[in-house]
Amino acid sequence: MEIKQIFLVLSDKGGTGKSIFSRGLADYIVRNNKQNETLMVDGDGEVGQLLQFYREYGVISAQIIDQEKRDQFINILESEKKFIIVDLPAASISHL
């Protein structure tokens, strides 16, 4: 069984650079042709930076703050991808 690595990009508050850091990771993945082994997840829904700029590379949306949609976030763990990168919205730590 191969070990899966999950990278959560999060902070207690907004404006700390989470999205720009996530975009840097996404850019690295695309430039190095690693998108086939990486699942990129945007936790900000349709307004998220990863979805806006990297949707064509398979970025998906999964929300953790909305209790009714939280299963989307849990379902990413079932991915067969080796790496999972999740850009979470501000103050999402309390929902984990």
VOLUM-533205 format. One record per residue (C-alpha): x, y negated, z; residue in three letters. Coordinates in steps of 0.1 Angstrom, whole numbers, always signed. Last residue first. Layout:
N
R     X     Y     Z res
R     X     Y     Z ALA
...
***
This chain:
96
R     X     Y     Z res
R  -113  -202  +113 LEU
R  -140  -228  +115 HIS
R  -121  -249  +140 SER
R   -91  -250  +116 ILE
R  -113  -266   +89 SER
R  -107  -301  +101 ALA
R   -97  -313   +67 ALA
R  -105  -291   +38 PRO
R   -86  -259   +30 LEU
R   -63  -253    +1 ASP
R   -60  -215    -1 VAL
R   -31  -197   -17 ILE
R   -35  -159   -21 ILE
R    -5  -138   -32 PHE
R    -4  -101   -44 LYS
R   -38  -103   -62 LYS
R   -62   -74   -57 GLU
R   -87   -97   -41 SER
R  -107   -83   -12 GLU
R   -94  -111   +11 LEU
R  -111  -136   -11 ILE
R  -145  -122    +1 ASN
R  -140  -138   +36 ILE
R  -140  -173   +20 PHE
R  -171  -167    -1 GLN
R  -187  -152   +31 ASP
R  -185  -187   +46 ARG
R  -212  -200   +22 LYS
R  -241  -201   +48 GLU
R  -218  -214   +75 GLN
R  -207  -243   +53 ASP
R  -172  -252   +66 ILE
R  -155  -222   +50 ILE
R  -161  -228   +14 GLN
R  -146  -207   -14 ALA
R  -140  -222   -49 SER
R  -119  -203   -75 ILE
R   -88  -212   -94 VAL
R   -83  -190  -124 GLY
R   -56  -209  -144 TYR
R   -82  -229  -164 GLU
R   -94  -244  -130 ARG
R   -60  -259  -124 TYR
R   -65  -297  -122 PHE
R  -100  -303  -109 GLN
R  -103  -269   -91 LEU
R   -70  -274   -73 LEU
R   -79  -310   -64 GLN
R  -112  -301   -48 GLY
R  -144  -319   -58 VAL
R  -162  -287   -69 GLU
R  -158  -271   -35 GLY
R  -132  -284   -10 ASP
R  -119  -249    -1 GLY
R  -100  -244   -33 ASP
R   -86  -209   -38 VAL
R   -56  -199   -59 MET
R   -53  -161   -65 LEU
R   -18  -152   -75 THR
R    -5  -121   -94 GLU
R   -17  -132  -128 ASN
R    -9  -169  -120 GLN
R   +28  -162  -117 LYS
R   +39  -177  -150 ASN
R   +68  -196  -134 ASN
R   +54  -230  -145 ARG
R   +19  -219  -134 VAL
R   +29  -208  -100 ILE
R   +51  -238   -94 TYR
R   +23  -261  -104 ASP
R    -1  -244   -81 ALA
R   +24  -248   -52 LEU
R   +28  -285   -60 GLY
R   -10  -288   -62 ARG
R   -13  -272   -28 SER
R   +12  -298   -14 PHE
R    -8  -326   -30 ILE
R   -40  -312   -15 SER
R   -26  -308   +20 LYS
R    -9  -343   +20 GLY
R   -19  -354   +55 THR
R   -48  -376   +44 GLY
R   -75  -357   +62 GLY
R   -73  -343   +97 LYS
R   -68  -311  +116 ASP
R   -46  -296   +90 SER
R   -46  -268   +64 LEU
R   -28  -250   +36 VAL
R   -34  -214   +42 LEU
R   -10  -190   +25 PHE
R   -20  -154   +23 ILE
R    +5  -127   +15 GLN
R    -7   -92    +6 LYS
R   +14   -62   +15 ILE
R   +14   -34   -10 GLU
R    +0    +0    +0 MET
***
